[in-house]
């Protein structure tokens, strides 16, 4: 069974790059544009959750 969950991303502009943080998990990533930073954050969050899965409530 695949569980889908929505996460919140906070994106900040830092000079010539964007920094994105996933609020619920704490992962952080960066990119040169919005699309890249979101893609990088999704990838880093997926990798994190493979190693440290979220507890699923009943």
DRENPA-3360 file (N, C-alpha, C; in nm, 2 decimals, always signed):
BEGIN
1 = XXXXXXXX = +0.08/-0.12/+0.00/+0.00/+0.00/+0.00/+0.09/+0.12/+0.00 ~ +0.06/+0.22/-0.09/+0.13/+0.34/-0.09/+0.05/+0.45/-0.02 ~ +0.12/+0.52/+0.08/+0.06/+0.62/+0.16/+0.10/+0.76/+0.10 ~ +0.01/+0.84/+0.07/+0.04/+0.98/+0.02/+0.02/+1.08/+0.13 ~ +0.11/+1.17/+0.15/+0.11/+1.27/+0.25/+0.15/+1.40/+0.19 ~ +0.09/+1.51/+0.23/+0.13/+1.64/+0.18/+0.22/+1.71/+0.29 ~ +0.33/+1.76/+0.24/+0.42/+1.83/+0.33/+0.43/+1.98/+0.29 ~ +0.47/+2.06/+0.39/+0.49/+2.21/+0.37/+0.63/+2.24/+0.34;
9 = XXXXXXXX = +0.65/+2.32/+0.24/+0.79/+2.37/+0.20/+0.79/+2.52/+0.22 ~ +0.90/+2.56/+0.29/+0.92/+2.71/+0.30/+1.04/+2.74/+0.21 ~ +1.02/+2.83/+0.12/+1.13/+2.86/+0.02/+1.17/+3.01/+0.05 ~ +1.30/+3.02/+0.06/+1.36/+3.16/+0.08/+1.46/+3.18/-0.03 ~ +1.48/+3.31/-0.07/+1.58/+3.35/-0.17/+1.70/+3.40/-0.09 ~ +1.82/+3.34/-0.12/+1.94/+3.38/-0.06/+2.04/+3.42/-0.18 ~ +2.05/+3.55/-0.20/+2.14/+3.60/-0.31/+2.10/+3.54/-0.44 ~ +2.18/+3.45/-0.50/+2.15/+3.39/-0.63/+2.10/+3.25/-0.62;
17 = XXXXXXXX = +2.05/+3.20/-0.51/+2.00/+3.07/-0.49/+1.87/+3.07/-0.41 ~ +1.80/+2.96/-0.42/+1.68/+2.94/-0.33/+1.71/+2.83/-0.23 ~ +1.66/+2.85/-0.11/+1.68/+2.75/+0.00/+1.53/+2.70/+0.03 ~ +1.51/+2.57/+0.04/+1.38/+2.52/+0.07/+1.39/+2.42/+0.19 ~ +1.30/+2.43/+0.28/+1.29/+2.35/+0.40/+1.16/+2.28/+0.41 ~ +1.16/+2.15/+0.44/+1.03/+2.08/+0.46/+1.01/+2.09/+0.61 ~ +0.90/+2.16/+0.64/+0.87/+2.19/+0.78/+0.85/+2.06/+0.87 ~ +0.77/+1.97/+0.82/+0.74/+1.85/+0.90/+0.85/+1.75/+0.92;
25 = XXXXXXXX = +0.94/+1.74/+0.82/+1.05/+1.65/+0.83/+1.19/+1.71/+0.87 ~ +1.21/+1.84/+0.83/+1.33/+1.91/+0.86/+1.44/+1.90/+0.75 ~ +1.40/+1.84/+0.64/+1.50/+1.83/+0.53/+1.52/+1.97/+0.46 ~ +1.64/+1.99/+0.41/+1.67/+2.12/+0.35/+1.74/+2.10/+0.22 ~ +1.71/+2.18/+0.12/+1.78/+2.17/-0.01/+1.79/+2.31/-0.07 ~ +1.86/+2.31/-0.19/+1.89/+2.44/-0.25/+1.88/+2.42/-0.40 ~ +1.86/+2.53/-0.47/+1.85/+2.53/-0.62/+1.86/+2.67/-0.67 ~ +1.89/+2.68/-0.80/+1.90/+2.81/-0.87/+1.77/+2.87/-0.91;
33 = XXXXXXXX = +1.66/+2.79/-0.92/+1.53/+2.85/-0.94/+1.43/+2.77/-0.86 ~ +1.30/+2.81/-0.86/+1.20/+2.75/-0.78/+1.18/+2.60/-0.82 ~ +1.17/+2.57/-0.95/+1.15/+2.44/-0.99/+1.26/+2.34/-0.94 ~ +1.38/+2.39/-0.95/+1.50/+2.31/-0.91/+1.50/+2.29/-0.76 ~ +1.47/+2.39/-0.68/+1.47/+2.37/-0.54/+1.36/+2.28/-0.49 ~ +1.25/+2.29/-0.55/+1.14/+2.20/-0.51/+1.17/+2.06/-0.55 ~ +1.22/+2.04/-0.67/+1.26/+1.90/-0.71/+1.37/+1.84/-0.62 ~ +1.47/+1.93/-0.58/+1.58/+1.88/-0.49/+1.52/+1.85/-0.35;
41 = XXXXXXXX = +1.43/+1.93/-0.31/+1.37/+1.91/-0.17/+1.29/+1.78/-0.17 ~ +1.21/+1.76/-0.28/+1.13/+1.63/-0.29/+1.23/+1.51/-0.28 ~ +1.34/+1.52/-0.36/+1.43/+1.41/-0.36/+1.49/+1.38/-0.22 ~ +1.54/+1.49/-0.16/+1.60/+1.47/-0.03/+1.50/+1.43/+0.08 ~ +1.38/+1.47/+0.07/+1.28/+1.43/+0.17/+1.24/+1.28/+0.14 ~ +1.23/+1.24/+0.02/+1.20/+1.10/-0.01/+1.32/+1.01/+0.04 ~ +1.44/+1.05/+0.02/+1.56/+0.97/+0.07/+1.56/+0.96/+0.22 ~ +1.53/+1.08/+0.28/+1.52/+1.08/+0.43/+1.41/+0.98/+0.48;
49 = XXXXXXXX = +1.30/+0.99/+0.42/+1.18/+0.90/+0.46/+1.21/+0.75/+0.44 ~ +1.29/+0.72/+0.34/+1.32/+0.58/+0.32/+1.40/+0.53/+0.44 ~ +1.49/+0.61/+0.49/+1.57/+0.57/+0.60/+1.50/+0.59/+0.74 ~ +1.42/+0.69/+0.75/+1.35/+0.72/+0.87/+1.20/+0.74/+0.84 ~ +1.12/+0.63/+0.82/+0.98/+0.64/+0.79/+0.90/+0.71/+0.90 ~ +0.79/+0.78/+0.86/+0.70/+0.84/+0.96/+0.62/+0.74/+1.02 ~ +0.58/+0.76/+1.15/+0.49/+0.68/+1.22/+0.35/+0.70/+1.16 ~ +0.28/+0.59/+1.13/+0.14/+0.60/+1.07/+0.04/+0.58/+1.18;
57 = XX = -0.05/+0.67/+1.21/-0.15/+0.66/+1.31/-0.26/+0.57/+1.26 ~ -0.32/+0.50/+1.36/-0.43/+0.40/+1.32/-0.56/+0.47/+1.33;
% end
